[in-house]
Amino acid sequence: GPPTAAPLVSVDTGNRLQHTIRFVDAANPTKRGKPAGVMGVEIWNSVGTTPPPSEDALQFVAVDTSSPYVLNFDSSDGGKNAYYWLRYVSPTGERGPWSEQTAATIAA
């Protein structure tokens, strides 16, 4: 069946125009592995000045099978916020619940 847990998400903003997105299993936050039956995470985001009102306002970024994921931005995005929503996906494509929204400023 679909994953039942949502990942815990953190974003490192230490590099200019780049975010390093890390995700861990909420049930085992000190371990690097994913929950059983999970292939990876779907990463979705929205870039702007206000949080997205719903998942319909998000853009698909990638499916990542191992943390971390590095995302680079255009210079025009510098100073804006990136809002991230992640969810686990099974090997058969079934999706779990969304993570809590995580926001990070894009360093210019």
Backbone torsions as a table, in degrees:
resi	resn	phi	psi	omega
1	GLY	NA	-178.3	-179.9
2	PRO	-69.9	155.9	174.8
3	PRO	-59.5	146.5	-178.3
4	THR	-104.5	-14.5	-178.1
5	ALA	-104.3	158.5	173.7
6	ALA	-108.4	145.5	178.8
7	PRO	-74.0	154.0	168.3
8	LEU	-89.8	135.0	-172.2
9	VAL	-121.1	139.1	170.4
10	SER	-137.0	152.0	-177.3
11	VAL	-128.7	125.9	175.1
12	ASP	-93.6	124.6	-176.5
13	THR	-111.2	20.7	-172.3
14	GLY	-69.7	-17.5	-179.3
15	ASN	-108.1	144.6	-179.8
16	ARG	-61.9	130.4	176.6
17	LEU	56.4	33.1	-178.7
18	GLN	-148.8	138.3	172.8
19	HIS	-120.5	138.1	172.6
20	THR	-108.3	113.2	-174.5
21	ILE	-98.6	124.2	178.1
22	ARG	-116.0	144.2	177.1
23	PHE	-138.2	144.6	177.5
24	VAL	-138.0	162.0	176.0
25	ASP	-71.7	123.6	-178.5
26	ALA	-60.6	-30.2	179.8
27	ALA	-75.4	-23.4	-179.8
28	ASN	-137.2	65.8	-172.1
29	PRO	-66.6	-15.3	179.4
30	THR	-92.1	-4.3	179.1
31	LYS	-105.1	150.9	-176.7
32	ARG	-83.6	-16.8	-173.9
33	GLY	-75.2	165.1	176.3
34	LYS	-91.8	162.7	175.2
35	PRO	-62.8	158.0	177.0
36	ALA	-59.2	140.4	177.8
37	GLY	80.2	11.9	-178.9
38	VAL	-112.5	130.3	177.0
39	MET	-84.1	-39.2	-176.6
40	GLY	179.5	-161.8	177.3
41	VAL	-122.6	146.7	167.6
42	GLU	-89.1	133.6	177.5
43	ILE	-111.3	125.4	178.1
44	TRP	-127.3	149.5	177.4
45	ASN	-150.8	172.1	173.8
46	SER	-142.7	133.0	-179.5
47	VAL	-111.7	129.8	-180.0
48	GLY	170.4	-155.6	-177.8
49	THR	-107.2	-13.4	178.7
50	THR	-129.8	149.9	178.9
51	PRO	-62.6	149.7	177.3
52	PRO	-67.7	140.1	-177.6
53	PRO	-73.8	-23.8	-178.7
54	SER	-160.3	173.3	179.3
55	GLU	-64.8	-19.3	178.2
56	ASP	-64.8	-21.4	-178.5
57	ALA	-91.5	2.2	-177.9
58	LEU	-89.8	156.6	173.6
59	GLN	-115.1	138.1	178.1
60	PHE	-69.9	133.2	178.8
61	VAL	-103.4	-56.7	-175.5
62	ALA	-173.8	166.2	164.1
63	VAL	-106.4	124.0	-178.7
64	ASP	-117.5	133.3	-177.4
65	THR	-97.0	-11.5	176.8
66	SER	-150.4	136.3	179.5
67	SER	-77.4	143.3	4.6
68	PRO	-94.3	169.4	174.4
69	TYR	-119.3	130.8	-178.9
70	VAL	-103.5	126.8	-179.4
71	LEU	-120.5	125.2	178.9
72	ASN	-101.5	146.9	-177.8
73	PHE	-119.4	159.0	173.0
74	ASP	-75.3	156.3	-179.8
75	SER	-60.9	-27.2	179.0
76	SER	-67.3	-15.8	179.0
77	ASP	-88.7	-9.4	-178.7
78	GLY	-56.1	133.5	-179.6
79	GLY	88.1	-13.2	177.7
80	LYS	-84.9	171.2	175.4
81	ASN	-101.3	146.0	170.3
82	ALA	-111.7	129.4	180.0
83	TYR	-109.3	124.3	-174.2
84	TYR	-112.6	139.0	170.5
85	TRP	-129.6	128.6	178.6
86	LEU	-124.3	153.7	173.4
87	ARG	-151.5	146.1	177.7
88	TYR	-71.8	151.9	176.4
89	VAL	-133.4	141.0	-179.2
90	SER	-85.2	167.8	177.4
91	PRO	-60.5	-21.1	179.0
92	THR	-95.3	5.6	176.3
93	GLY	90.8	4.5	178.0
94	GLU	-76.0	137.4	-174.3
95	ARG	-105.0	143.4	176.8
96	GLY	-93.1	-171.4	-180.0
97	PRO	-72.3	156.2	178.2
98	TRP	-67.9	148.5	168.8
99	SER	-71.8	171.8	169.9
100	GLU	-68.6	147.3	177.9
101	GLN	-62.8	135.7	176.9
102	THR	-121.3	130.7	-178.9
103	ALA	-116.7	143.7	177.4
104	ALA	-149.4	141.2	177.6
105	THR	-80.2	140.2	178.3
106	ILE	-86.5	113.3	-177.6
107	ALA	-68.0	128.9	-178.3
108	ALA	-86.4	NA	NA
